[in-house]
Amino acid sequence: QVQLVESGGGLVQAGGSLRLSCAASGRTFSNYAMGWFRQAPGKEREFVAAINWSGGSTTYADSVRDRFTISRDHAKNTVYLQMNSLKPEDTAVYYCAGSTVRYGISPLLGSYNYWGQGTQVTVSS
């Protein structure tokens, strides 16, 4: 059974930082892209960041580029999202996702069919 378990969310003041982790089990995602999405109350789930199988290629939503960094550790089967200069509009539930895109990268929701349970990130002003 594939499991993606996020951790690292919490409450932080604007301008602060958080580091999210996503540990995968039951399947190796070494040859597949991984991504982070988020969903704020009353809004649709949106793309945040993605990383290809090797970690050599990343892509970000415009709203988080230059503030967030996605990375992965194959040995630990874990993906990270370092979030700096957080803003109140970053408040959302953040989801880790495992892609079906092999050796590529995708920001599309439909490219991901493995999802974590989500972790809450709240940024106070």
VOGU-3710 file (C-alpha; in Angstrom, 3 decimals, decimal comma):
1> qvqlvesggg> 0,000/0,000/0,000  1,401/3,345/-1,056  1,520/6,012/1,624  2,655/9,610/1,490  2,922/11,213/4,912  3,466/14,955/5,230  4,864/16,686/8,279  6,254/20,062/9,259  3,181/22,250/8,994  2,163/24,683/11,684
11> lvqaggslrl> 1,521/28,282/12,632  4,103/30,901/11,697  4,204/34,679/11,496  4,447/36,465/8,179  8,042/36,543/7,010  8,854/33,296/8,754  9,868/29,897/7,403  8,675/26,318/7,507  10,038/23,104/6,035  7,559/20,463/4,946
21> scaasgrtfs> 8,567/16,829/4,539  6,840/14,028/2,668  7,907/10,472/3,401  6,856/7,819/0,897  6,392/4,151/1,653  5,047/1,155/-0,206  6,503/2,315/-3,500  9,649/3,987/-4,678  9,191/7,222/-6,549  12,819/7,378/-7,618
31> nyamgwfrqa> 11,936/7,418/-11,324  8,921/9,678/-11,033  8,198/13,337/-10,487  6,914/14,473/-7,110  4,942/17,591/-6,329  3,404/19,834/-3,721  -0,069/21,286/-4,013  -2,144/23,389/-1,634  -5,782/24,106/-0,984  -7,131/27,107/0,888
41> pgkerefvaa> -10,672/27,152/2,318  -13,235/27,657/-0,418  -10,642/27,381/-3,177  -9,549/24,677/-5,572  -6,394/22,706/-5,050  -3,517/24,448/-6,784  -0,028/23,582/-7,891  2,880/24,814/-5,783  6,063/23,050/-6,905  7,317/19,907/-8,628
51> inwsggstty> 10,611/18,104/-9,003  11,687/15,549/-11,572  13,020/12,083/-10,832  16,658/13,120/-10,436  16,086/16,394/-8,663  17,804/18,200/-11,491  14,688/19,955/-12,728  12,129/21,878/-10,728  9,163/24,096/-11,496  7,174/26,481/-9,328
61> adsvrdrfti> 3,956/28,417/-9,315  4,570/32,113/-9,937  3,187/32,949/-6,496  5,924/31,007/-4,672  8,895/31,225/-7,025  12,008/32,628/-5,307  10,476/31,936/-1,880  9,913/28,157/-1,896  12,383/25,394/-2,755  11,509/21,781/-3,495
71> srdhakntvy> 14,082/19,036/-3,074  14,230/15,264/-2,701  16,341/12,612/-1,014  16,218/9,298/-2,864  17,883/7,382/-0,044  15,082/8,430/2,307  12,315/8,333/-0,349  11,405/11,793/0,920  10,504/15,108/-0,697  10,868/18,483/0,994
81> lqmnslkped> 9,399/21,934/0,561  11,369/24,751/2,144  9,110/27,769/2,490  10,669/31,165/3,248  9,240/34,682/3,468  5,819/33,251/4,160  2,756/35,409/3,552  -0,780/35,165/4,957  -1,970/34,143/1,478  0,202/31,024/1,742
91> tavyycagst> -2,210/29,728/4,388  -3,605/26,406/3,176  -3,491/22,659/3,571  -0,399/21,446/1,737  -0,442/18,091/-0,022  2,410/15,957/-1,249  1,767/14,065/-4,464  3,415/11,255/-6,406  3,304/11,474/-10,162  2,812/8,991/-12,955
101> vrygispllg> 5,228/11,053/-15,057  8,380/9,043/-15,450  11,613/10,957/-16,020  9,625/14,133/-16,631  7,971/16,855/-14,588  4,454/18,182/-14,485  2,472/20,943/-12,735  -0,832/19,307/-13,692  -3,101/17,893/-11,019  -4,073/15,015/-13,299
111> synywgqgtq> -0,478/13,806/-13,519  -0,516/12,799/-9,866  -2,379/9,794/-8,533  -0,785/9,337/-5,120  -1,662/11,868/-2,419  -0,832/12,470/1,204  -3,369/13,424/3,850  -2,201/17,042/3,941  -0,592/19,271/6,533  -1,961/22,643/7,642
121> vtvss> 0,151/25,748/7,178  -1,163/28,924/8,780  0,608/32,248/8,340  -0,484/35,055/10,631  -0,144/38,713/9,709
//
